[in-house]
């Protein structure tokens, strides 16, 4: 979602220069967002998954976990 909003914000901002290092700012930020944001989401998702697994395993060890009986 941020990757679709970011170019609009950059275009409407009068404070940003029209060009950054010889490249159009909007293009650089759009491509950077399209490449960088999925990688950032993957990293943050992996960290969140590891933390949730750690919390679950600690709680299951402390409380005894779940017991399921079936025939």
C-alpha positions, 0 to 999 in steps of 0.5 A, spaced: 500 500 500 505 504 501 508 503 494 502 506 491 501 512 496 509 514 496 509 516 488 503 521 489 506 524 496 513 525 492 509 528 486 505 533 491 511 535 495 514 542 493 520 541 498 523 535 494 528 537 489 525 535 482 531 530 481 536 526 485 543 525 483 540 526 476 535 521 476 527 523 477 525 522 484 519 519 483 522 514 479 527 512 484 522 512 490 517 508 486 522 502 484 525 503 491 519 501 494 517 496 489 523 492 490 525 494 498 518 494 501 517 486 499 524 485 502 522 489 508 515 486 509 519 479 509 524 480 514 519 483 519 514 477 518 520 472 519 522 476 525 515 476 528 514 469 526 520 467 530 518 471 536 511 468 536 513 461 535 518 463 541 512 465 545 508 459 544 513 454 545 515 458 552 507 458 554 506 451 552 512 448 556 510 452 562 502 451 561 503 444 559 501 445 552 494 442 549 492 435 549 488 432 544 485 425 544 482 422 538 480 415 536 
